[in-house]
Amino acid sequence: MHKRGITILLALLLVALIGLVWIVPRSMFLTAVVEHMCPGLIPASSYARNLDSGNADLTRESLSYLADRKNPIAIPRAIELLESTDDYIWLNAAHYVGACGRAEATPYLIKALRHTAWRADPETVQYLRSLTGQDFGADFPRWQSWWLERHPDASIDWTSHLGFSPRVSNIDKKAAK
């Protein structure tokens, strides 16, 4: 009887481990619970796999967890996601790439200062300061001018995919039409 109890316990532990490695990283709710209770328990490789899941919510959340960890495991894929047409995937990709200290994030972080997600501005500004050594606060026009002076041939769309209530001027709205 004692051996049977140990066998059952080991089987339950195995199922829990499989759940942790396979099921939990694919469920936003379970991931949030595990990350809150045991940060770092889910492997970064699971979040990296999620970037190709086709599930926009899972991709956005996975980028956020990778940014918190500053783990560069998925940088190549995140750089591709900077071009996403999803308002929050490119934003989270920019934060992740910026958190990992990669300069490729810079113009997207500048663009992020126009995004609906104004609560992310302090984090965005922190990444910009770290990457550039400059400090223009959350002043988009100053950051944009600084970037364009150094990259006159750069082509970045500063006005699209900024969320439901972008922070763009009427002049920018007319120019985008």
Chimera marker file (.cmm) of the C-alpha trace (Angstrom):
<marker_set name="trace">
<marker id="1" x="0.000" y="0.000" z="0.000" r="1" g="1" b="0" radius="0.5"/>
<marker id="2" x="2.828" y="2.366" z="0.850" r="1" g="1" b="0" radius="0.5"/>
<marker id="3" x="4.553" y="1.767" z="-2.523" r="1" g="1" b="0" radius="0.5"/>
<marker id="4" x="1.296" y="2.324" z="-4.360" r="1" g="1" b="0" radius="0.5"/>
<marker id="5" x="0.850" y="5.717" z="-2.651" r="1" g="1" b="0" radius="0.5"/>
<marker id="6" x="4.368" y="6.765" z="-3.655" r="1" g="1" b="0" radius="0.5"/>
<marker id="7" x="3.704" y="5.625" z="-7.230" r="1" g="1" b="0" radius="0.5"/>
<marker id="8" x="0.503" y="7.660" z="-7.365" r="1" g="1" b="0" radius="0.5"/>
<marker id="9" x="2.285" y="10.689" z="-5.919" r="1" g="1" b="0" radius="0.5"/>
<marker id="10" x="5.082" y="10.379" z="-8.480" r="1" g="1" b="0" radius="0.5"/>
<marker id="11" x="2.525" y="10.051" z="-11.285" r="1" g="1" b="0" radius="0.5"/>
<marker id="12" x="0.762" y="13.198" z="-10.075" r="1" g="1" b="0" radius="0.5"/>
<marker id="13" x="4.059" y="15.059" z="-9.921" r="1" g="1" b="0" radius="0.5"/>
<marker id="14" x="4.837" y="13.950" z="-13.471" r="1" g="1" b="0" radius="0.5"/>
<marker id="15" x="1.448" y="15.178" z="-14.680" r="1" g="1" b="0" radius="0.5"/>
<marker id="16" x="2.004" y="18.488" z="-12.873" r="1" g="1" b="0" radius="0.5"/>
<marker id="17" x="5.428" y="18.866" z="-14.481" r="1" g="1" b="0" radius="0.5"/>
<marker id="18" x="4.013" y="18.153" z="-17.934" r="1" g="1" b="0" radius="0.5"/>
<marker id="19" x="1.277" y="20.686" z="-17.260" r="1" g="1" b="0" radius="0.5"/>
<marker id="20" x="3.833" y="23.268" z="-16.179" r="1" g="1" b="0" radius="0.5"/>
<marker id="21" x="5.992" y="22.783" z="-19.240" r="1" g="1" b="0" radius="0.5"/>
<marker id="22" x="3.292" y="22.222" z="-21.865" r="1" g="1" b="0" radius="0.5"/>
<marker id="23" x="-0.130" y="23.519" z="-20.811" r="1" g="1" b="0" radius="0.5"/>
<marker id="24" x="0.577" y="26.471" z="-18.515" r="1" g="1" b="0" radius="0.5"/>
<marker id="25" x="2.654" y="28.561" z="-20.974" r="1" g="1" b="0" radius="0.5"/>
<marker id="26" x="-0.160" y="28.276" z="-23.543" r="1" g="1" b="0" radius="0.5"/>
<marker id="27" x="-2.834" y="29.591" z="-21.197" r="1" g="1" b="0" radius="0.5"/>
<marker id="28" x="-2.727" y="33.291" z="-20.398" r="1" g="1" b="0" radius="0.5"/>
<marker id="29" x="-4.665" y="32.795" z="-17.171" r="1" g="1" b="0" radius="0.5"/>
<marker id="30" x="-2.514" y="29.926" z="-15.884" r="1" g="1" b="0" radius="0.5"/>
<marker id="31" x="0.648" y="31.725" z="-16.950" r="1" g="1" b="0" radius="0.5"/>
<marker id="32" x="-0.362" y="34.840" z="-15.041" r="1" g="1" b="0" radius="0.5"/>
<marker id="33" x="-1.090" y="32.775" z="-11.927" r="1" g="1" b="0" radius="0.5"/>
<marker id="34" x="2.207" y="30.893" z="-12.085" r="1" g="1" b="0" radius="0.5"/>
<marker id="35" x="4.249" y="34.030" z="-12.895" r="1" g="1" b="0" radius="0.5"/>
<marker id="36" x="2.631" y="35.844" z="-9.977" r="1" g="1" b="0" radius="0.5"/>
<marker id="37" x="3.144" y="33.015" z="-7.487" r="1" g="1" b="0" radius="0.5"/>
<marker id="38" x="6.480" y="31.665" z="-8.763" r="1" g="1" b="0" radius="0.5"/>
<marker id="39" x="8.141" y="34.180" z="-11.085" r="1" g="1" b="0" radius="0.5"/>
<marker id="40" x="10.605" y="32.595" z="-13.464" r="1" g="1" b="0" radius="0.5"/>
<marker id="41" x="9.264" y="29.065" z="-13.082" r="1" g="1" b="0" radius="0.5"/>
<marker id="42" x="8.028" y="28.866" z="-16.673" r="1" g="1" b="0" radius="0.5"/>
<marker id="43" x="11.036" y="28.545" z="-18.997" r="1" g="1" b="0" radius="0.5"/>
<marker id="44" x="11.788" y="31.453" z="-21.319" r="1" g="1" b="0" radius="0.5"/>
<marker id="45" x="11.919" y="28.952" z="-24.175" r="1" g="1" b="0" radius="0.5"/>
<marker id="46" x="8.186" y="28.366" z="-23.714" r="1" g="1" b="0" radius="0.5"/>
<marker id="47" x="7.515" y="32.070" z="-24.135" r="1" g="1" b="0" radius="0.5"/>
<marker id="48" x="9.792" y="32.135" z="-27.184" r="1" g="1" b="0" radius="0.5"/>
<marker id="49" x="7.722" y="29.328" z="-28.751" r="1" g="1" b="0" radius="0.5"/>
<marker id="50" x="4.540" y="31.269" z="-28.053" r="1" g="1" b="0" radius="0.5"/>
<marker id="51" x="5.702" y="34.066" z="-30.379" r="1" g="1" b="0" radius="0.5"/>
<marker id="52" x="4.835" y="31.785" z="-33.298" r="1" g="1" b="0" radius="0.5"/>
<marker id="53" x="1.554" y="30.551" z="-31.826" r="1" g="1" b="0" radius="0.5"/>
<marker id="54" x="-0.737" y="32.596" z="-34.057" r="1" g="1" b="0" radius="0.5"/>
<marker id="55" x="-2.569" y="33.704" z="-30.916" r="1" g="1" b="0" radius="0.5"/>
<marker id="56" x="-2.151" y="37.486" z="-30.662" r="1" g="1" b="0" radius="0.5"/>
<marker id="57" x="-2.965" y="37.637" z="-26.945" r="1" g="1" b="0" radius="0.5"/>
<marker id="58" x="-0.491" y="34.878" z="-26.140" r="1" g="1" b="0" radius="0.5"/>
<marker id="59" x="2.174" y="36.565" z="-28.271" r="1" g="1" b="0" radius="0.5"/>
<marker id="60" x="1.682" y="39.922" z="-26.538" r="1" g="1" b="0" radius="0.5"/>
<marker id="61" x="1.814" y="38.405" z="-23.055" r="1" g="1" b="0" radius="0.5"/>
<marker id="62" x="4.831" y="36.253" z="-23.870" r="1" g="1" b="0" radius="0.5"/>
<marker id="63" x="6.727" y="39.317" z="-25.116" r="1" g="1" b="0" radius="0.5"/>
<marker id="64" x="5.872" y="41.065" z="-21.864" r="1" g="1" b="0" radius="0.5"/>
<marker id="65" x="7.205" y="38.198" z="-19.722" r="1" g="1" b="0" radius="0.5"/>
<marker id="66" x="10.374" y="38.001" z="-21.835" r="1" g="1" b="0" radius="0.5"/>
<marker id="67" x="10.880" y="41.765" z="-21.391" r="1" g="1" b="0" radius="0.5"/>
<marker id="68" x="10.515" y="41.441" z="-17.618" r="1" g="1" b="0" radius="0.5"/>
<marker id="69" x="13.245" y="38.802" z="-17.648" r="1" g="1" b="0" radius="0.5"/>
<marker id="70" x="15.458" y="40.635" z="-20.169" r="1" g="1" b="0" radius="0.5"/>
<marker id="71" x="16.132" y="37.200" z="-21.637" r="1" g="1" b="0" radius="0.5"/>
<marker id="72" x="17.416" y="37.538" z="-25.234" r="1" g="1" b="0" radius="0.5"/>
<marker id="73" x="16.245" y="34.062" z="-26.299" r="1" g="1" b="0" radius="0.5"/>
<marker id="74" x="13.662" y="35.359" z="-28.806" r="1" g="1" b="0" radius="0.5"/>
<marker id="75" x="15.255" y="38.602" z="-30.021" r="1" g="1" b="0" radius="0.5"/>
<marker id="76" x="15.374" y="37.631" z="-33.729" r="1" g="1" b="0" radius="0.5"/>
<marker id="77" x="11.653" y="36.815" z="-33.754" r="1" g="1" b="0" radius="0.5"/>
<marker id="78" x="10.811" y="39.927" z="-31.704" r="1" g="1" b="0" radius="0.5"/>
<marker id="79" x="12.686" y="42.124" z="-34.193" r="1" g="1" b="0" radius="0.5"/>
<marker id="80" x="10.436" y="40.688" z="-36.909" r="1" g="1" b="0" radius="0.5"/>
<marker id="81" x="7.408" y="41.437" z="-34.726" r="1" g="1" b="0" radius="0.5"/>
<marker id="82" x="8.362" y="45.131" z="-34.584" r="1" g="1" b="0" radius="0.5"/>
<marker id="83" x="6.695" y="45.294" z="-38.018" r="1" g="1" b="0" radius="0.5"/>
<marker id="84" x="3.449" y="43.724" z="-36.777" r="1" g="1" b="0" radius="0.5"/>
<marker id="85" x="0.192" y="45.434" z="-37.650" r="1" g="1" b="0" radius="0.5"/>
<marker id="86" x="-1.193" y="44.483" z="-34.232" r="1" g="1" b="0" radius="0.5"/>
<marker id="87" x="-1.188" y="47.636" z="-32.101" r="1" g="1" b="0" radius="0.5"/>
<marker id="88" x="0.151" y="45.873" z="-29.027" r="1" g="1" b="0" radius="0.5"/>
<marker id="89" x="2.356" y="43.158" z="-30.501" r="1" g="1" b="0" radius="0.5"/>
<marker id="90" x="4.788" y="45.656" z="-32.014" r="1" g="1" b="0" radius="0.5"/>
<marker id="91" x="4.658" y="47.748" z="-28.833" r="1" g="1" b="0" radius="0.5"/>
<marker id="92" x="5.456" y="44.768" z="-26.606" r="1" g="1" b="0" radius="0.5"/>
<marker id="93" x="8.131" y="43.638" z="-29.065" r="1" g="1" b="0" radius="0.5"/>
<marker id="94" x="9.706" y="47.106" z="-28.869" r="1" g="1" b="0" radius="0.5"/>
<marker id="95" x="9.730" y="46.966" z="-25.074" r="1" g="1" b="0" radius="0.5"/>
<marker id="96" x="11.227" y="43.477" z="-25.091" r="1" g="1" b="0" radius="0.5"/>
<marker id="97" x="13.926" y="44.354" z="-27.640" r="1" g="1" b="0" radius="0.5"/>
<marker id="98" x="14.625" y="47.593" z="-25.753" r="1" g="1" b="0" radius="0.5"/>
<marker id="99" x="14.785" y="45.806" z="-22.388" r="1" g="1" b="0" radius="0.5"/>
<marker id="100" x="17.447" y="43.551" z="-23.889" r="1" g="1" b="0" radius="0.5"/>
<marker id="101" x="19.477" y="46.621" z="-24.875" r="1" g="1" b="0" radius="0.5"/>
<marker id="102" x="19.068" y="46.294" z="-28.636" r="1" g="1" b="0" radius="0.5"/>
<marker id="103" x="19.171" y="49.499" z="-30.686" r="1" g="1" b="0" radius="0.5"/>
<marker id="104" x="16.718" y="48.104" z="-33.252" r="1" g="1" b="0" radius="0.5"/>
<marker id="105" x="13.970" y="49.038" z="-30.804" r="1" g="1" b="0" radius="0.5"/>
<marker id="106" x="14.780" y="52.757" z="-30.770" r="1" g="1" b="0" radius="0.5"/>
<marker id="107" x="12.506" y="54.105" z="-33.540" r="1" g="1" b="0" radius="0.5"/>
<marker id="108" x="9.658" y="51.875" z="-32.370" r="1" g="1" b="0" radius="0.5"/>
<marker id="109" x="10.073" y="53.078" z="-28.809" r="1" g="1" b="0" radius="0.5"/>
<marker id="110" x="9.905" y="56.635" z="-30.115" r="1" g="1" b="0" radius="0.5"/>
<marker id="111" x="6.741" y="55.742" z="-32.036" r="1" g="1" b="0" radius="0.5"/>
<marker id="112" x="5.386" y="54.180" z="-28.826" r="1" g="1" b="0" radius="0.5"/>
<marker id="113" x="5.222" y="57.671" z="-27.324" r="1" g="1" b="0" radius="0.5"/>
<marker id="114" x="2.199" y="58.216" z="-29.614" r="1" g="1" b="0" radius="0.5"/>
<marker id="115" x="0.526" y="54.913" z="-28.759" r="1" g="1" b="0" radius="0.5"/>
<marker id="116" x="-2.740" y="54.680" z="-26.861" r="1" g="1" b="0" radius="0.5"/>
<marker id="117" x="-0.841" y="52.925" z="-24.051" r="1" g="1" b="0" radius="0.5"/>
<marker id="118" x="0.309" y="56.145" z="-22.366" r="1" g="1" b="0" radius="0.5"/>
<marker id="119" x="0.822" y="54.319" z="-19.079" r="1" g="1" b="0" radius="0.5"/>
<marker id="120" x="3.814" y="52.600" z="-20.693" r="1" g="1" b="0" radius="0.5"/>
<marker id="121" x="5.560" y="55.949" z="-21.283" r="1" g="1" b="0" radius="0.5"/>
<marker id="122" x="7.832" y="55.826" z="-18.197" r="1" g="1" b="0" radius="0.5"/>
<marker id="123" x="9.117" y="52.400" z="-19.216" r="1" g="1" b="0" radius="0.5"/>
<marker id="124" x="9.452" y="53.491" z="-22.854" r="1" g="1" b="0" radius="0.5"/>
<marker id="125" x="11.428" y="56.581" z="-21.846" r="1" g="1" b="0" radius="0.5"/>
<marker id="126" x="13.671" y="54.487" z="-19.596" r="1" g="1" b="0" radius="0.5"/>
<marker id="127" x="14.536" y="52.188" z="-22.523" r="1" g="1" b="0" radius="0.5"/>
<marker id="128" x="15.144" y="55.170" z="-24.812" r="1" g="1" b="0" radius="0.5"/>
<marker id="129" x="17.490" y="56.791" z="-22.290" r="1" g="1" b="0" radius="0.5"/>
<marker id="130" x="19.356" y="53.531" z="-21.826" r="1" g="1" b="0" radius="0.5"/>
<marker id="131" x="19.705" y="52.855" z="-25.549" r="1" g="1" b="0" radius="0.5"/>
<marker id="132" x="20.562" y="56.375" z="-26.712" r="1" g="1" b="0" radius="0.5"/>
<marker id="133" x="22.075" y="58.261" z="-23.789" r="1" g="1" b="0" radius="0.5"/>
<marker id="134" x="19.568" y="61.027" z="-24.590" r="1" g="1" b="0" radius="0.5"/>
<marker id="135" x="16.764" y="62.345" z="-22.402" r="1" g="1" b="0" radius="0.5"/>
<marker id="136" x="13.811" y="64.060" z="-24.033" r="1" g="1" b="0" radius="0.5"/>
<marker id="137" x="11.314" y="62.613" z="-21.598" r="1" g="1" b="0" radius="0.5"/>
<marker id="138" x="8.101" y="61.558" z="-23.318" r="1" g="1" b="0" radius="0.5"/>
<marker id="139" x="8.366" y="64.353" z="-25.903" r="1" g="1" b="0" radius="0.5"/>
<marker id="140" x="7.659" y="62.545" z="-29.178" r="1" g="1" b="0" radius="0.5"/>
<marker id="141" x="8.523" y="65.455" z="-31.527" r="1" g="1" b="0" radius="0.5"/>
<marker id="142" x="11.949" y="65.930" z="-29.914" r="1" g="1" b="0" radius="0.5"/>
<marker id="143" x="12.713" y="62.204" z="-30.038" r="1" g="1" b="0" radius="0.5"/>
<marker id="144" x="11.512" y="61.982" z="-33.636" r="1" g="1" b="0" radius="0.5"/>
<marker id="145" x="13.658" y="64.980" z="-34.682" r="1" g="1" b="0" radius="0.5"/>
<marker id="146" x="16.680" y="63.529" z="-32.917" r="1" g="1" b="0" radius="0.5"/>
<marker id="147" x="16.171" y="60.164" z="-34.659" r="1" g="1" b="0" radius="0.5"/>
<marker id="148" x="15.604" y="61.644" z="-38.108" r="1" g="1" b="0" radius="0.5"/>
<marker id="149" x="18.699" y="63.870" z="-37.823" r="1" g="1" b="0" radius="0.5"/>
<marker id="150" x="20.797" y="60.744" z="-37.291" r="1" g="1" b="0" radius="0.5"/>
<marker id="151" x="18.885" y="58.523" z="-39.727" r="1" g="1" b="0" radius="0.5"/>
<marker id="152" x="17.721" y="60.758" z="-42.594" r="1" g="1" b="0" radius="0.5"/>
<marker id="153" x="17.110" y="57.759" z="-44.869" r="1" g="1" b="0" radius="0.5"/>
<marker id="154" x="15.051" y="55.863" z="-42.302" r="1" g="1" b="0" radius="0.5"/>
<marker id="155" x="11.527" y="54.995" z="-43.292" r="1" g="1" b="0" radius="0.5"/>
<marker id="156" x="9.255" y="54.332" z="-40.380" r="1" g="1" b="0" radius="0.5"/>
<marker id="157" x="5.517" y="54.748" z="-40.276" r="1" g="1" b="0" radius="0.5"/>
<marker id="158" x="4.997" y="57.027" z="-37.300" r="1" g="1" b="0" radius="0.5"/>
<marker id="159" x="1.187" y="57.155" z="-37.491" r="1" g="1" b="0" radius="0.5"/>
<marker id="160" x="-0.312" y="53.687" z="-37.942" r="1" g="1" b="0" radius="0.5"/>
<marker id="161" x="-1.126" y="50.892" z="-35.502" r="1" g="1" b="0" radius="0.5"/>
<marker id="162" x="-1.166" y="53.149" z="-32.458" r="1" g="1" b="0" radius="0.5"/>
<marker id="163" x="-4.228" y="51.768" z="-30.714" r="1" g="1" b="0" radius="0.5"/>
<marker id="164" x="-7.785" y="53.018" z="-30.421" r="1" g="1" b="0" radius="0.5"/>
<marker id="165" x="-6.902" y="56.537" z="-29.271" r="1" g="1" b="0" radius="0.5"/>
<marker id="166" x="-3.481" y="57.491" z="-30.644" r="1" g="1" b="0" radius="0.5"/>
<marker id="167" x="-1.733" y="60.627" z="-29.552" r="1" g="1" b="0" radius="0.5"/>
<marker id="168" x="-1.267" y="62.244" z="-32.951" r="1" g="1" b="0" radius="0.5"/>
<marker id="169" x="-1.894" y="65.808" z="-34.012" r="1" g="1" b="0" radius="0.5"/>
<marker id="170" x="-4.445" y="66.853" z="-36.614" r="1" g="1" b="0" radius="0.5"/>
<marker id="171" x="-1.559" y="67.666" z="-38.960" r="1" g="1" b="0" radius="0.5"/>
<marker id="172" x="-0.277" y="64.088" z="-38.645" r="1" g="1" b="0" radius="0.5"/>
<marker id="173" x="-3.769" y="62.714" z="-39.251" r="1" g="1" b="0" radius="0.5"/>
<marker id="174" x="-4.109" y="64.749" z="-42.474" r="1" g="1" b="0" radius="0.5"/>
<marker id="175" x="-0.627" y="63.716" z="-43.654" r="1" g="1" b="0" radius="0.5"/>
<marker id="176" x="-1.438" y="60.048" z="-43.096" r="1" g="1" b="0" radius="0.5"/>
<marker id="177" x="-4.506" y="60.233" z="-45.405" r="1" g="1" b="0" radius="0.5"/>
<link id1="1" id2="2" r="1" g="1" b="0" radius="0.2"/>
<link id1="2" id2="3" r="1" g="1" b="0" radius="0.2"/>
<link id1="3" id2="4" r="1" g="1" b="0" radius="0.2"/>
<link id1="4" id2="5" r="1" g="1" b="0" radius="0.2"/>
<link id1="5" id2="6" r="1" g="1" b="0" radius="0.2"/>
<link id1="6" id2="7" r="1" g="1" b="0" radius="0.2"/>
<link id1="7" id2="8" r="1" g="1" b="0" radius="0.2"/>
<link id1="8" id2="9" r="1" g="1" b="0" radius="0.2"/>
<link id1="9" id2="10" r="1" g="1" b="0" radius="0.2"/>
<link id1="10" id2="11" r="1" g="1" b="0" radius="0.2"/>
<link id1="11" id2="12" r="1" g="1" b="0" radius="0.2"/>
<link id1="12" id2="13" r="1" g="1" b="0" radius="0.2"/>
<link id1="13" id2="14" r="1" g="1" b="0" radius="0.2"/>
<link id1="14" id2="15" r="1" g="1" b="0" radius="0.2"/>
<link id1="15" id2="16" r="1" g="1" b="0" radius="0.2"/>
<link id1="16" id2="17" r="1" g="1" b="0" radius="0.2"/>
<link id1="17" id2="18" r="1" g="1" b="0" radius="0.2"/>
<link id1="18" id2="19" r="1" g="1" b="0" radius="0.2"/>
<link id1="19" id2="20" r="1" g="1" b="0" radius="0.2"/>
<link id1="20" id2="21" r="1" g="1" b="0" radius="0.2"/>
<link id1="21" id2="22" r="1" g="1" b="0" radius="0.2"/>
<link id1="22" id2="23" r="1" g="1" b="0" radius="0.2"/>
<link id1="23" id2="24" r="1" g="1" b="0" radius="0.2"/>
<link id1="24" id2="25" r="1" g="1" b="0" radius="0.2"/>
<link id1="25" id2="26" r="1" g="1" b="0" radius="0.2"/>
<link id1="26" id2="27" r="1" g="1" b="0" radius="0.2"/>
<link id1="27" id2="28" r="1" g="1" b="0" radius="0.2"/>
<link id1="28" id2="29" r="1" g="1" b="0" radius="0.2"/>
<link id1="29" id2="30" r="1" g="1" b="0" radius="0.2"/>
<link id1="30" id2="31" r="1" g="1" b="0" radius="0.2"/>
<link id1="31" id2="32" r="1" g="1" b="0" radius="0.2"/>
<link id1="32" id2="33" r="1" g="1" b="0" radius="0.2"/>
<link id1="33" id2="34" r="1" g="1" b="0" radius="0.2"/>
<link id1="34" id2="35" r="1" g="1" b="0" radius="0.2"/>
<link id1="35" id2="36" r="1" g="1" b="0" radius="0.2"/>
<link id1="36" id2="37" r="1" g="1" b="0" radius="0.2"/>
<link id1="37" id2="38" r="1" g="1" b="0" radius="0.2"/>
<link id1="38" id2="39" r="1" g="1" b="0" radius="0.2"/>
<link id1="39" id2="40" r="1" g="1" b="0" radius="0.2"/>
<link id1="40" id2="41" r="1" g="1" b="0" radius="0.2"/>
<link id1="41" id2="42" r="1" g="1" b="0" radius="0.2"/>
<link id1="42" id2="43" r="1" g="1" b="0" radius="0.2"/>
<link id1="43" id2="44" r="1" g="1" b="0" radius="0.2"/>
<link id1="44" id2="45" r="1" g="1" b="0" radius="0.2"/>
<link id1="45" id2="46" r="1" g="1" b="0" radius="0.2"/>
<link id1="46" id2="47" r="1" g="1" b="0" radius="0.2"/>
<link id1="47" id2="48" r="1" g="1" b="0" radius="0.2"/>
<link id1="48" id2="49" r="1" g="1" b="0" radius="0.2"/>
<link id1="49" id2="50" r="1" g="1" b="0" radius="0.2"/>
<link id1="50" id2="51" r="1" g="1" b="0" radius="0.2"/>
<link id1="51" id2="52" r="1" g="1" b="0" radius="0.2"/>
<link id1="52" id2="53" r="1" g="1" b="0" radius="0.2"/>
<link id1="53" id2="54" r="1" g="1" b="0" radius="0.2"/>
<link id1="54" id2="55" r="1" g="1" b="0" radius="0.2"/>
<link id1="55" id2="56" r="1" g="1" b="0" radius="0.2"/>
<link id1="56" id2="57" r="1" g="1" b="0" radius="0.2"/>
<link id1="57" id2="58" r="1" g="1" b="0" radius="0.2"/>
<link id1="58" id2="59" r="1" g="1" b="0" radius="0.2"/>
<link id1="59" id2="60" r="1" g="1" b="0" radius="0.2"/>
<link id1="60" id2="61" r="1" g="1" b="0" radius="0.2"/>
<link id1="61" id2="62" r="1" g="1" b="0" radius="0.2"/>
<link id1="62" id2="63" r="1" g="1" b="0" radius="0.2"/>
<link id1="63" id2="64" r="1" g="1" b="0" radius="0.2"/>
<link id1="64" id2="65" r="1" g="1" b="0" radius="0.2"/>
<link id1="65" id2="66" r="1" g="1" b="0" radius="0.2"/>
<link id1="66" id2="67" r="1" g="1" b="0" radius="0.2"/>
<link id1="67" id2="68" r="1" g="1" b="0" radius="0.2"/>
<link id1="68" id2="69" r="1" g="1" b="0" radius="0.2"/>
<link id1="69" id2="70" r="1" g="1" b="0" radius="0.2"/>
<link id1="70" id2="71" r="1" g="1" b="0" radius="0.2"/>
<link id1="71" id2="72" r="1" g="1" b="0" radius="0.2"/>
<link id1="72" id2="73" r="1" g="1" b="0" radius="0.2"/>
<link id1="73" id2="74" r="1" g="1" b="0" radius="0.2"/>
<link id1="74" id2="75" r="1" g="1" b="0" radius="0.2"/>
<link id1="75" id2="76" r="1" g="1" b="0" radius="0.2"/>
<link id1="76" id2="77" r="1" g="1" b="0" radius="0.2"/>
<link id1="77" id2="78" r="1" g="1" b="0" radius="0.2"/>
<link id1="78" id2="79" r="1" g="1" b="0" radius="0.2"/>
<link id1="79" id2="80" r="1" g="1" b="0" radius="0.2"/>
<link id1="80" id2="81" r="1" g="1" b="0" radius="0.2"/>
<link id1="81" id2="82" r="1" g="1" b="0" radius="0.2"/>
<link id1="82" id2="83" r="1" g="1" b="0" radius="0.2"/>
<link id1="83" id2="84" r="1" g="1" b="0" radius="0.2"/>
<link id1="84" id2="85" r="1" g="1" b="0" radius="0.2"/>
<link id1="85" id2="86" r="1" g="1" b="0" radius="0.2"/>
<link id1="86" id2="87" r="1" g="1" b="0" radius="0.2"/>
<link id1="87" id2="88" r="1" g="1" b="0" radius="0.2"/>
<link id1="88" id2="89" r="1" g="1" b="0" radius="0.2"/>
<link id1="89" id2="90" r="1" g="1" b="0" radius="0.2"/>
<link id1="90" id2="91" r="1" g="1" b="0" radius="0.2"/>
<link id1="91" id2="92" r="1" g="1" b="0" radius="0.2"/>
<link id1="92" id2="93" r="1" g="1" b="0" radius="0.2"/>
<link id1="93" id2="94" r="1" g="1" b="0" radius="0.2"/>
<link id1="94" id2="95" r="1" g="1" b="0" radius="0.2"/>
<link id1="95" id2="96" r="1" g="1" b="0" radius="0.2"/>
<link id1="96" id2="97" r="1" g="1" b="0" radius="0.2"/>
<link id1="97" id2="98" r="1" g="1" b="0" radius="0.2"/>
<link id1="98" id2="99" r="1" g="1" b="0" radius="0.2"/>
<link id1="99" id2="100" r="1" g="1" b="0" radius="0.2"/>
<link id1="100" id2="101" r="1" g="1" b="0" radius="0.2"/>
<link id1="101" id2="102" r="1" g="1" b="0" radius="0.2"/>
<link id1="102" id2="103" r="1" g="1" b="0" radius="0.2"/>
<link id1="103" id2="104" r="1" g="1" b="0" radius="0.2"/>
<link id1="104" id2="105" r="1" g="1" b="0" radius="0.2"/>
<link id1="105" id2="106" r="1" g="1" b="0" radius="0.2"/>
<link id1="106" id2="107" r="1" g="1" b="0" radius="0.2"/>
<link id1="107" id2="108" r="1" g="1" b="0" radius="0.2"/>
<link id1="108" id2="109" r="1" g="1" b="0" radius="0.2"/>
<link id1="109" id2="110" r="1" g="1" b="0" radius="0.2"/>
<link id1="110" id2="111" r="1" g="1" b="0" radius="0.2"/>
<link id1="111" id2="112" r="1" g="1" b="0" radius="0.2"/>
<link id1="112" id2="113" r="1" g="1" b="0" radius="0.2"/>
<link id1="113" id2="114" r="1" g="1" b="0" radius="0.2"/>
<link id1="114" id2="115" r="1" g="1" b="0" radius="0.2"/>
<link id1="115" id2="116" r="1" g="1" b="0" radius="0.2"/>
<link id1="116" id2="117" r="1" g="1" b="0" radius="0.2"/>
<link id1="117" id2="118" r="1" g="1" b="0" radius="0.2"/>
<link id1="118" id2="119" r="1" g="1" b="0" radius="0.2"/>
<link id1="119" id2="120" r="1" g="1" b="0" radius="0.2"/>
<link id1="120" id2="121" r="1" g="1" b="0" radius="0.2"/>
<link id1="121" id2="122" r="1" g="1" b="0" radius="0.2"/>
<link id1="122" id2="123" r="1" g="1" b="0" radius="0.2"/>
<link id1="123" id2="124" r="1" g="1" b="0" radius="0.2"/>
<link id1="124" id2="125" r="1" g="1" b="0" radius="0.2"/>
<link id1="125" id2="126" r="1" g="1" b="0" radius="0.2"/>
<link id1="126" id2="127" r="1" g="1" b="0" radius="0.2"/>
<link id1="127" id2="128" r="1" g="1" b="0" radius="0.2"/>
<link id1="128" id2="129" r="1" g="1" b="0" radius="0.2"/>
<link id1="129" id2="130" r="1" g="1" b="0" radius="0.2"/>
<link id1="130" id2="131" r="1" g="1" b="0" radius="0.2"/>
<link id1="131" id2="132" r="1" g="1" b="0" radius="0.2"/>
<link id1="132" id2="133" r="1" g="1" b="0" radius="0.2"/>
<link id1="133" id2="134" r="1" g="1" b="0" radius="0.2"/>
<link id1="134" id2="135" r="1" g="1" b="0" radius="0.2"/>
<link id1="135" id2="136" r="1" g="1" b="0" radius="0.2"/>
<link id1="136" id2="137" r="1" g="1" b="0" radius="0.2"/>
<link id1="137" id2="138" r="1" g="1" b="0" radius="0.2"/>
<link id1="138" id2="139" r="1" g="1" b="0" radius="0.2"/>
<link id1="139" id2="140" r="1" g="1" b="0" radius="0.2"/>
<link id1="140" id2="141" r="1" g="1" b="0" radius="0.2"/>
<link id1="141" id2="142" r="1" g="1" b="0" radius="0.2"/>
<link id1="142" id2="143" r="1" g="1" b="0" radius="0.2"/>
<link id1="143" id2="144" r="1" g="1" b="0" radius="0.2"/>
<link id1="144" id2="145" r="1" g="1" b="0" radius="0.2"/>
<link id1="145" id2="146" r="1" g="1" b="0" radius="0.2"/>
<link id1="146" id2="147" r="1" g="1" b="0" radius="0.2"/>
<link id1="147" id2="148" r="1" g="1" b="0" radius="0.2"/>
<link id1="148" id2="149" r="1" g="1" b="0" radius="0.2"/>
<link id1="149" id2="150" r="1" g="1" b="0" radius="0.2"/>
<link id1="150" id2="151" r="1" g="1" b="0" radius="0.2"/>
<link id1="151" id2="152" r="1" g="1" b="0" radius="0.2"/>
<link id1="152" id2="153" r="1" g="1" b="0" radius="0.2"/>
<link id1="153" id2="154" r="1" g="1" b="0" radius="0.2"/>
<link id1="154" id2="155" r="1" g="1" b="0" radius="0.2"/>
<link id1="155" id2="156" r="1" g="1" b="0" radius="0.2"/>
<link id1="156" id2="157" r="1" g="1" b="0" radius="0.2"/>
<link id1="157" id2="158" r="1" g="1" b="0" radius="0.2"/>
<link id1="158" id2="159" r="1" g="1" b="0" radius="0.2"/>
<link id1="159" id2="160" r="1" g="1" b="0" radius="0.2"/>
<link id1="160" id2="161" r="1" g="1" b="0" radius="0.2"/>
<link id1="161" id2="162" r="1" g="1" b="0" radius="0.2"/>
<link id1="162" id2="163" r="1" g="1" b="0" radius="0.2"/>
<link id1="163" id2="164" r="1" g="1" b="0" radius="0.2"/>
<link id1="164" id2="165" r="1" g="1" b="0" radius="0.2"/>
<link id1="165" id2="166" r="1" g="1" b="0" radius="0.2"/>
<link id1="166" id2="167" r="1" g="1" b="0" radius="0.2"/>
<link id1="167" id2="168" r="1" g="1" b="0" radius="0.2"/>
<link id1="168" id2="169" r="1" g="1" b="0" radius="0.2"/>
<link id1="169" id2="170" r="1" g="1" b="0" radius="0.2"/>
<link id1="170" id2="171" r="1" g="1" b="0" radius="0.2"/>
<link id1="171" id2="172" r="1" g="1" b="0" radius="0.2"/>
<link id1="172" id2="173" r="1" g="1" b="0" radius="0.2"/>
<link id1="173" id2="174" r="1" g="1" b="0" radius="0.2"/>
<link id1="174" id2="175" r="1" g="1" b="0" radius="0.2"/>
<link id1="175" id2="176" r="1" g="1" b="0" radius="0.2"/>
<link id1="176" id2="177" r="1" g="1" b="0" radius="0.2"/>
</marker_set>
